[in-house]
Amino acid sequence: MRYALVTGGSRGIGRAICVKLAQMGYHLLINYASNDSEAEATLRMVRQMGQDGELMKFDVSDRKTVTATLEAWMETHPDEYIEVLVNNAGIRRDNLMVFMPEEDWSRVLDISLNGFYNVTQPLLQPMLVHKFGRIISLASVSGMKGLPGQANYSAAKGGIIAATKALAQEVARKNVTVNAIAPGFIKTDMVEGLDEAALKKTIPANRFGTPEEVAELAGFLASPAAAYITGNVIAIDGGLYT
Ligand code: NAP
C-alpha cells in the first residue's frame, strides 16, 4: 500500500486533496484537530474512490503528540512509510498588528509554521531511506505578498515558503520533492464572512477558486510526472497576484 498523510483533511482544501490522492491510489491518513463528523465524512469520500484510509486526530502544533502518533504508526507499519505528506492544516486570526494579541500571533505561527516542522521532521528520514517522497505545503498569496491585517498569517506562510525552498535543496538528490502551493481566495469555511462579491472584482478570473482545483495541483505535485519540480511555490489564484 502507498500511504499519504494530509493534515487538516477534515474540511475544505485538505478534504479535496484526500479525495484526489485516493483517486490516485493512496491509502489516506486523514489528520484533523477536532471535527470528528467532518473527518468521518472525508473518510467516506475516500472510500467512495475505492481506497481506504484512517483518521489521525492530533493538533499539529502539539509536537509531543504529533511525534508519538507518527512513531506509533511507524512501529505498527515497519515495512511501510508515508510517501506523500501534505501540510495543509492552518487557521487565520486576522487583525491589524496594532490590535493583535500575542495569542493570535503565536497560535497562527504554531499551527502553520511549527506544524510544518512537527509533522515533516519525523517523516523525512523514511522518505530519504526509500529514495522517494513528496512534501507539499499550503502557503498563500498572503505569504508571498504580505497582506495588511494578516501579519501573523503572512509570517507563517512566508516561513513555509522559505522552509520549502531550503528543505528542497537538502533532499533533492534522494528524489524527495518539496513544494508549496499558494492559493488566492478558495471557497471554504476559512473565507466565510468575507465579502465575496466585492473581493472577486479584484481577481482577474472574477471568482473564487474551488478546493477541487487546488487538489488537482496537489495531485500533480504528488505524481511521478512532477519529479523535476522542487523548491517551488505555485500560485493558484485566478491571476490575483501577478
Ligand atoms: P478550513 O476549511 O478552515 O479547514 C481547516 C482544516 O485544518 C480543518 O480540517 C481543520 O480541522 C484543520 N486544522 C485546523 N487547526 C488544526 C490543528 N491545530 N491541527 C490539525 N488540523 C487543524 O481551511 P482551508 O480553507 O481548507 O485551508 C487549508 C489550507 O489552505 C490552510 O493552510 C490555509 O491557510 C490555506 N489557504 C486557504 C485559502 C482559502 O482561501 N481558503 C487561501 C490560501 C491558503 P478541524 O475540522 O478538526 O477543525
Residues whose N, C-alpha, C, O or C-beta is under 5 A from the ligand:
A	BS01	NAP	G8 G9 S10 R11 G12 I13 G14 Y32 A33 S34 N35 F58 D59 V60 S61 N88 A89 G90 I91 I111 L138 A139 S140 P183 G184 F185 I186 T188 D189 M190 V191
